[in-house]
Amino acid sequence: MWYIFWLLVGFGLATAGGVTLIVYLNIIPAGLSFFDYILFVMDRPECYLFPVGLLIICITVLLYPSE
């Protein structure tokens, strides 16, 4: 039961972080380069939800007991 909980928590975090990364792609047409986008994203704490969520998903899948 805890594995499902942590899998869903990781999925939620990864989804929130991924949506945030996609929304922030709108600054590129405003005249900024892709390098500026990367620097901008690295300063935003909500963008770290995506890798944290992926890490939780990977750990949960690896620790899930197989029969």
C-alpha positions, 0 to 999 in steps of 0.5 A: 500500500505504501508503494502505491502512495509513494508512486502517486506522490512522485507522479504528482510532483513530476507532473507539477514540475513538468507543467511548470517547465512547459509553462516557462518555455513561454519566455523563449519567444519573448526574446531570451535564448535557450541558455537564458531559459536554463538559467531562469529555470535553475533559479525557480524552486518549483522546477525542482519538483520534476527531478524529485518526482522522477527520483521518487518514482524510480526508487518506488519501482526499484523497491517494489517487491516482485513475486 
